[in-house]
Amino acid sequence: MEEKKTNPTADKIMDICNVLQITPEQLLTGKGIEDEEEIVAASPESRFTPYDIQLIEDYHGLKEEQKKRLMAYVEALKKIESLENM
């Protein structure tokens, strides 16, 4: 029986990465997966989860204008939260 070889779409690769909480590079090469787990495990007091790390990696992949817009959204969310807590 022959196996059919397929290449997943970029969307499918991103879905897999999101579920596994790894980057596409880590999925495709395996590099950095153990290192990240060791970093998280080595510092139990750390507030950074694999999701946090992914968010930072995604941020670094944005264009400068996108980064500025994202930071404006974050500031707006913080203002809304502080108003709600009054």
DSSP file (Angstrom, degrees, kcal/mol; ACC not computed):
  #  RESIDUE AA STRUCTURE BP1 BP2  ACC     N-H-->O    O-->H-N    N-H-->O    O-->H-N    TCO  KAPPA ALPHA  PHI   PSI    X-CA   Y-CA   Z-CA
    1    1 A M              0   0    0      0, 0.0     2,-0.3     0, 0.0     0, 0.0   0.000 360.0 360.0 360.0 128.8    0.0    0.0    0.0
    2    2 A E        -     0   0    0      1,-0.0     2,-0.4     0, 0.0     0, 0.0  -0.644 360.0-132.5 -88.5 142.9    1.4    3.4   -1.0
    3    3 A E        -     0   0    0     -2,-0.3     2,-0.6     1,-0.0    -1,-0.0  -0.784  18.1-129.1 -92.7 136.3    1.2    6.3    1.3
    4    4 A K        -     0   0    0     -2,-0.4     2,-0.5     1,-0.0    -1,-0.0  -0.741  20.2-144.7 -85.1 124.1    0.0    9.6   -0.2
    5    5 A K        +     0   0    0     -2,-0.6     2,-0.3     2,-0.0    -1,-0.0  -0.769  24.8 174.4 -91.5 130.8    2.4   12.4    0.5
    6    6 A T        -     0   0    0     -2,-0.5    -2,-0.0     0, 0.0     0, 0.0  -0.939  28.0-137.0-132.4 156.4    0.8   15.8    1.1
    7    7 A N        -     0   0    0     -2,-0.3    -2,-0.0     0, 0.0     2,-0.0  -0.965  27.9-129.0-111.1 121.5    2.0   19.2    2.2
    8    8 A P        -     0   0    0      0, 0.0     2,-0.0     0, 0.0     0, 0.0  -0.338  27.0-108.2 -67.7 151.1   -0.2   20.9    4.7
    9    9 A T     >  -     0   0    0      1,-0.1     4,-2.3     4,-0.0     5,-0.2  -0.277  29.7-106.3 -71.1 164.3   -1.3   24.5    3.9
   10   10 A A  H  > S+     0   0    0      1,-0.2     4,-2.4     2,-0.2     5,-0.2   0.877 122.0  55.9 -59.6 -37.9    0.1   27.4    5.9
   11   11 A D  H  > S+     0   0    0      1,-0.2     4,-2.3     2,-0.2    -1,-0.2   0.910 107.8  47.7 -61.5 -42.1   -3.2   27.7    7.7
   12   12 A K  H  > S+     0   0    0      2,-0.2     4,-2.5     1,-0.2    -1,-0.2   0.895 110.2  52.2 -66.7 -39.6   -3.0   24.1    8.8
   13   13 A I  H  X S+     0   0    0     -4,-2.3     4,-2.4     1,-0.2    -2,-0.2   0.925 110.7  47.9 -61.4 -43.5    0.6   24.5   10.0
   14   14 A M  H  X S+     0   0    0     -4,-2.4     4,-2.6     2,-0.2    -2,-0.2   0.885 109.8  52.8 -65.7 -38.3   -0.5   27.5   12.1
   15   15 A D  H  X S+     0   0    0     -4,-2.3     4,-2.2     2,-0.2    -2,-0.2   0.931 110.7  47.2 -60.6 -45.3   -3.4   25.6   13.5
   16   16 A I  H  X S+     0   0    0     -4,-2.5     4,-2.5     1,-0.2    -2,-0.2   0.921 112.3  50.1 -61.7 -44.7   -1.1   22.8   14.6
   17   17 A C  H  X>S+     0   0    0     -4,-2.4     5,-1.9     1,-0.2     4,-1.2   0.903 109.6  51.0 -61.9 -42.0    1.4   25.3   16.1
   18   18 A N  H  <5S+     0   0    0     -4,-2.6    -1,-0.2     2,-0.2    -2,-0.2   0.914 111.8  46.8 -63.4 -42.1   -1.4   27.0   18.0
   19   19 A V  H  <5S+     0   0    0     -4,-2.2    -2,-0.2     1,-0.2    -1,-0.2   0.916 119.6  39.3 -65.5 -42.7   -2.6   23.7   19.5
   20   20 A L  H  <5S-     0   0    0     -4,-2.5    -1,-0.2    -5,-0.2    -2,-0.2   0.555 105.8-129.2 -84.0  -7.8    0.9   22.6   20.4
   21   21 A Q  T  <5 +     0   0    0     -4,-1.2     2,-0.3     1,-0.2    -3,-0.2   0.932  67.3 119.0  55.5  50.5    1.9   26.1   21.5
   22   22 A I      < -     0   0    0     -5,-1.9    -1,-0.2    -6,-0.1    -2,-0.1  -0.885  66.3-102.9-134.2 167.0    5.1   26.1   19.4
   23   23 A T     >  -     0   0    0     -2,-0.3     4,-2.3    -3,-0.1     5,-0.2  -0.485  32.8-111.4 -85.7 160.9    6.4   28.2   16.5
   24   24 A P  H  > S+     0   0    0      0, 0.0     4,-2.7     0, 0.0     5,-0.2   0.893 120.3  54.7 -58.4 -38.4    6.3   27.1   12.9
   25   25 A E  H  >>S+     0   0    0      1,-0.2     4,-2.6     2,-0.2     5,-0.6   0.919 108.2  48.4 -61.0 -42.6   10.1   26.8   12.9
   26   26 A Q  H  >5S+     0   0    0      1,-0.2     4,-2.0     3,-0.2    -1,-0.2   0.901 112.3  49.4 -64.4 -39.7    9.9   24.6   16.0
   27   27 A L  H  <5S+     0   0    0     -4,-2.3    -2,-0.2     1,-0.2    -1,-0.2   0.926 117.8  38.9 -63.4 -44.9    7.3   22.4   14.3
   28   28 A L  H  <5S+     0   0    0     -4,-2.7    -2,-0.2    -5,-0.2    -1,-0.2   0.800 133.1  21.2 -79.9 -29.7    9.3   22.1   11.1
   29   29 A T  H  <5S-     0   0    0     -4,-2.6    -3,-0.2    -5,-0.2    -2,-0.2   0.686  86.2-134.2-112.2 -23.3   12.8   21.7   12.5
   30   30 A G    ><< +     0   0    0     -4,-2.0     3,-0.9    -5,-0.6     4,-0.4   0.373  58.3 140.5  81.4  -5.5   12.3   20.6   16.1
   31   31 A K  T 3   +     0   0    0     -6,-0.4    -1,-0.3     1,-0.2    -2,-0.2  -0.504  64.2  12.0 -74.6 136.4   14.8   23.2   17.2
   32   32 A G  T 3> S+     0   0    0     -2,-0.2     4,-2.2    -3,-0.1    -1,-0.2   0.319  91.4 108.1  87.7  -8.3   14.1   25.1   20.4
   33   33 A I  H <> S+     0   0    0     -3,-0.9     4,-1.9     2,-0.2     5,-0.2   0.963  86.1  39.0 -68.1 -49.8   11.3   22.9   21.7
   34   34 A E  H  > S+     0   0    0     -4,-0.4     4,-2.5     1,-0.2     5,-0.2   0.901 114.4  55.7 -65.5 -40.2   13.4   21.3   24.5
   35   35 A D  H  > S+     0   0    0      1,-0.2     4,-2.2     2,-0.2    -1,-0.2   0.919 108.0  47.8 -59.0 -45.1   15.1   24.6   25.2
   36   36 A E  H  X S+     0   0    0     -4,-2.2     4,-2.4     1,-0.2    -1,-0.2   0.913 111.7  49.6 -64.1 -42.5   11.8   26.4   25.8
   37   37 A E  H  X S+     0   0    0     -4,-1.9     4,-2.7     1,-0.2    -1,-0.2   0.898 110.7  50.7 -63.1 -39.4   10.4   23.7   28.0
   38   38 A E  H  X S+     0   0    0     -4,-2.5     4,-2.4     2,-0.2    -1,-0.2   0.895 109.3  50.8 -65.0 -40.0   13.6   23.8   30.0
   39   39 A I  H  X S+     0   0    0     -4,-2.2     4,-0.9     2,-0.2    -2,-0.2   0.939 114.2  43.3 -63.1 -47.2   13.4   27.6   30.4
   40   40 A V  H  < S+     0   0    0     -4,-2.4     3,-0.5     1,-0.2     6,-0.2   0.911 118.1  45.3 -65.5 -41.9    9.8   27.4   31.7
   41   41 A A  H  < S+     0   0    0     -4,-2.7    -1,-0.2     1,-0.2    -2,-0.2   0.822 107.2  59.3 -71.5 -30.5   10.5   24.4   33.9
   42   42 A A  H  < S+     0   0    0     -4,-2.4    -1,-0.2     1,-0.3    -2,-0.2   0.725 109.9  42.2 -73.4 -20.2   13.7   25.9   35.3
   43   43 A S    ><  +     0   0    0     -4,-0.9     3,-2.1    -3,-0.5    -1,-0.3  -0.694  60.3 172.6-129.7  82.2   11.9   29.0   36.7
   44   44 A P  T 3  S+     0   0    0      0, 0.0    -1,-0.1     0, 0.0    -2,-0.1   0.743  81.6  59.7 -62.3 -22.2    8.6   28.0   38.3
   45   45 A E  T 3  S+     0   0    0     -3,-0.1     2,-0.0     2,-0.0    -2,-0.0   0.590  81.4 114.3 -80.0  -9.0    8.2   31.6   39.6
   46   46 A S    <   -     0   0    0     -3,-2.1    -3,-0.0    -6,-0.2    -6,-0.0  -0.344  58.3-153.4 -64.0 139.6    8.2   32.8   36.0
   47   47 A R        +     0   0    0      2,-0.1     2,-0.6    -2,-0.0    -1,-0.1   0.458  64.5 104.3 -90.0  -2.3    5.0   34.3   34.8
   48   48 A F        -     0   0    0      4,-0.1    -2,-0.1     3,-0.1     0, 0.0  -0.723  49.7-172.3 -92.2 120.5    5.7   33.5   31.2
   49   49 A T     >  -     0   0    0     -2,-0.6     4,-2.2     1,-0.1     5,-0.2  -0.499  44.1 -98.9 -95.3 170.0    3.8   30.6   29.7
   50   50 A P  H  > S+     0   0    0      0, 0.0     4,-2.3     0, 0.0     5,-0.1   0.854 127.7  56.3 -57.5 -32.5    4.4   29.1   26.2
   51   51 A Y  H  > S+     0   0    0      2,-0.2     4,-2.4     1,-0.2     5,-0.1   0.914 105.6  50.2 -64.3 -42.1    1.5   31.2   25.1
   52   52 A D  H  > S+     0   0    0      1,-0.2     4,-2.1     2,-0.2    -1,-0.2   0.919 110.7  49.2 -60.7 -44.2    3.2   34.3   26.3
   53   53 A I  H  X S+     0   0    0     -4,-2.2     4,-2.4     1,-0.2    -1,-0.2   0.904 110.3  50.6 -63.4 -41.7    6.4   33.4   24.5
   54   54 A Q  H  X S+     0   0    0     -4,-2.3     4,-2.8     1,-0.2    -1,-0.2   0.901 108.1  53.5 -62.5 -40.7    4.4   32.7   21.3
   55   55 A L  H  X S+     0   0    0     -4,-2.4     4,-2.4     1,-0.2    -2,-0.2   0.906 109.8  47.4 -61.0 -42.2    2.7   36.1   21.6
   56   56 A I  H  X S+     0   0    0     -4,-2.1     4,-2.2     2,-0.2    -1,-0.2   0.908 111.8  49.9 -66.8 -41.3    6.1   37.8   21.9
   57   57 A E  H  X S+     0   0    0     -4,-2.4     4,-0.8     2,-0.2    -2,-0.2   0.911 111.5  48.9 -63.5 -41.2    7.4   35.9   18.9
   58   58 A D  H >< S+     0   0    0     -4,-2.8     3,-0.8     1,-0.2     4,-0.4   0.910 108.6  54.3 -62.9 -41.9    4.4   36.9   16.9
   59   59 A Y  H >< S+     0   0    0     -4,-2.4     3,-1.7     1,-0.3    -2,-0.2   0.915 104.7  53.7 -57.5 -44.5    4.8   40.5   18.0
   60   60 A H  H 3< S+     0   0    0     -4,-2.2    -1,-0.3     1,-0.3    -2,-0.2   0.711 103.1  58.7 -66.5 -18.4    8.4   40.5   16.7
   61   61 A G  T << S+     0   0    0     -3,-0.8    -1,-0.3    -4,-0.8    -2,-0.2   0.516  88.8  98.5 -85.9  -5.0    7.1   39.3   13.3
   62   62 A L  S <  S-     0   0    0     -3,-1.7     2,-0.1    -4,-0.4    -3,-0.0  -0.416  79.6-109.2 -81.3 157.0    4.9   42.3   12.9
   63   63 A K     >  -     0   0    0     -2,-0.1     4,-2.3     1,-0.1     3,-0.3  -0.439  37.7-103.8 -75.7 160.5    5.7   45.4   10.8
   64   64 A E  H  > S+     0   0    0      1,-0.2     4,-2.3     2,-0.2     5,-0.2   0.887 121.8  51.2 -56.1 -43.5    6.4   48.6   12.8
   65   65 A E  H  > S+     0   0    0      1,-0.2     4,-2.2     2,-0.2    -1,-0.2   0.887 109.9  50.3 -63.4 -38.3    3.0   50.1   12.0
   66   66 A Q  H  > S+     0   0    0     -3,-0.3     4,-2.6     2,-0.2    -1,-0.2   0.887 108.6  52.7 -65.7 -39.0    1.3   46.9   13.2
   67   67 A K  H  X S+     0   0    0     -4,-2.3     4,-2.5     2,-0.2    -2,-0.2   0.917 109.1  49.5 -62.0 -43.3    3.3   47.0   16.4
   68   68 A K  H  X S+     0   0    0     -4,-2.3     4,-2.0     2,-0.2    -2,-0.2   0.919 112.1  47.9 -62.4 -44.0    2.2   50.6   17.1
   69   69 A R  H  X S+     0   0    0     -4,-2.2     4,-2.2     2,-0.2    -2,-0.2   0.915 111.1  51.0 -63.8 -42.5   -1.4   49.7   16.5
   70   70 A L  H  X S+     0   0    0     -4,-2.6     4,-2.3     1,-0.2    -2,-0.2   0.922 109.8  49.2 -61.5 -44.3   -1.2   46.7   18.8
   71   71 A M  H  X S+     0   0    0     -4,-2.5     4,-2.3     1,-0.2    -1,-0.2   0.860 108.8  53.4 -64.9 -34.2    0.3   48.8   21.6
   72   72 A A  H  X S+     0   0    0     -4,-2.0     4,-2.2     2,-0.2    -1,-0.2   0.894 108.7  50.1 -65.3 -39.1   -2.4   51.4   21.1
   73   73 A Y  H  X S+     0   0    0     -4,-2.2     4,-2.6     2,-0.2    -2,-0.2   0.915 109.8  50.7 -62.9 -43.1   -5.0   48.6   21.5
   74   74 A V  H  X S+     0   0    0     -4,-2.3     4,-2.2     1,-0.2    -2,-0.2   0.929 110.8  48.2 -61.6 -45.7   -3.3   47.3   24.7
   75   75 A E  H  X S+     0   0    0     -4,-2.3     4,-2.1     1,-0.2    -1,-0.2   0.900 111.3  50.9 -62.2 -40.5   -3.3   50.8   26.2
   76   76 A A  H  X S+     0   0    0     -4,-2.2     4,-2.5     1,-0.2    -2,-0.2   0.908 109.5  50.4 -64.1 -41.6   -7.0   51.2   25.3
   77   77 A L  H  X S+     0   0    0     -4,-2.6     4,-2.4     1,-0.2    -2,-0.2   0.891 109.5  50.9 -63.2 -39.5   -7.8   47.9   27.0
   78   78 A K  H  X S+     0   0    0     -4,-2.2     4,-2.3     2,-0.2    -1,-0.2   0.899 110.7  49.1 -65.4 -39.6   -5.9   48.9   30.1
   79   79 A K  H  X S+     0   0    0     -4,-2.1     4,-2.1     2,-0.2    -2,-0.2   0.925 111.1  49.6 -64.5 -44.4   -7.9   52.2   30.2
   80   80 A I  H  X S+     0   0    0     -4,-2.5     4,-2.2     1,-0.2    -2,-0.2   0.924 111.5  49.4 -60.2 -44.8  -11.2   50.4   29.8
   81   81 A E  H  X S+     0   0    0     -4,-2.4     4,-1.6     1,-0.2    -1,-0.2   0.910 109.8  50.3 -62.4 -42.6  -10.3   48.0   32.6
   82   82 A S  H  < S+     0   0    0     -4,-2.3    -1,-0.2     1,-0.2    -2,-0.2   0.871 111.2  49.3 -66.2 -33.9   -9.3   50.8   34.9
   83   83 A L  H >< S+     0   0    0     -4,-2.1     3,-1.0     1,-0.2    -1,-0.2   0.874 109.9  51.5 -69.0 -37.6  -12.6   52.6   34.2
   84   84 A E  H 3< S+     0   0    0     -4,-2.2    -2,-0.2     1,-0.2    -1,-0.2   0.803 106.9  54.5 -69.1 -28.6  -14.6   49.4   34.8
   85   85 A N  T 3<        0   0    0     -4,-1.6    -1,-0.2     1,-0.2    -2,-0.2   0.407 360.0 360.0 -87.8   3.3  -12.8   48.9   38.2
   86   86 A M    <         0   0    0     -3,-1.0    -1,-0.2    -4,-0.2    -2,-0.1   0.486 360.0 360.0 -77.9 360.0  -13.8   52.3   39.5
